[in-house]
Amino acid sequence: MEATITLGSDYVVPEEERLTAARGETYVRLLGRLSHQSVVKHFDAYADIDWEAAEFRVDPEDPRWELSSDDPLGATAWYRAQSPATRARLGLHLVATKMRIGAQFENALQRGLLEFAFTLPPGAAEFRYVYHEVIEEGQHSLMFEEFVKRTRLDVGGLGFWDRLGSRRVVVSARRFPALFFIFVLGGEDPIDHVQRTALRSGDPIHPLLKRIMQIHVTEEARHLCFARHYLRTRVPELSPVRKAMLALQAPFILGPMAQIMMRPSGHLVRTYAIPKAVVAEAYTANPRHRESVVASLAKLRDLCREIGIITPWSVRLWQAAGIWQA
């Protein structure tokens, strides 16, 4: 089965699916190729992960969960002063929290994609691929939540206001699809960047986490490609007013979303009584963390520039949101 082969010892982190200009591939043909890839290279949360395998057992005190010195929190003296068991449990809790947030994000994404599909005219090129993506995101949610369950930790997720905001995002898929796909990329690009970096680093990764990341980045390569090329194709067709609305809202969507994906939740901070000064040292006032956030949005920043929604006046908004490359 192809899905199993791609996760073997010779697994190579896939590049994002792209338009192949050399063979004259159009947007419509791209969607056909993405749909075909979803048929021949897809994963099932339970068929493609042997959850009962001994090597996949989740032990909260396994030292492989400890944060490395390259991690913003892992580099702090406060974290290094904790006992090995606490360091491992906190690291696992951080991973589980990101998976819970990921599942909640994908819930909003799936609802939005279905709203988007409902508005498409008969014969629309996007229809089939959208349903493939909904199915794949459902498998990702099952995969993430199964991992969370097996940690046996009290795992929080999105805060109240973020959950409330997700409802507006779903509505935007029907009323303003281009804005919805900015949101999609804002949630997918940062975590994809983090996972690809981890898989390519050569650092030891717990086998279960590694398998989940391999599955996720393989299918996200298609999802990211679709969102980017939808925006490349449809944004030029928008009115000047709608383009200005995108330019205004994009940085204030992308900045907060990158932070949600790349720093601990309030629930985790409270659970481990992480001092405010340590949070500030690791994240708020840490130039290395800021550089990581900016780097995680590099592709999306280039895309926004390409489609004309980074303007001389909107650059200031990106700077204010802390996501502009100086």
Buried (B, 14 or more C-beta within 10 A) or exposed (E): EEBEEBBEEEBEBBEBBEBEEEEEBEBEBBBBBBBEBBEEBBBEBEEBBEBEEEEBEBEBBBEBBBBEEEBBBBBBEBBEEBEEEBBBBBBBBBBBBBBBBBBBBBBBBBBBBBBBBEEEEEEEBBBBBBBBBBEBBBBBBBBBBBBBEBBEBEBBBBBEEBEEBBEEBBBBBBEBBBBBBBBBBBBBBBBBBBBBBBBEEEEEBBBBBBBBBBBBBBBBBBBBBBBBBBBBBBBEEBEEEBBBBBBBBBBBBBBBBBBBBBBBBEBBBEBBEBEEEBBEBBBEEBEEBBEBBBBBBEBBBEBBEEBEBBBEEBBEBBEEBBBBEE
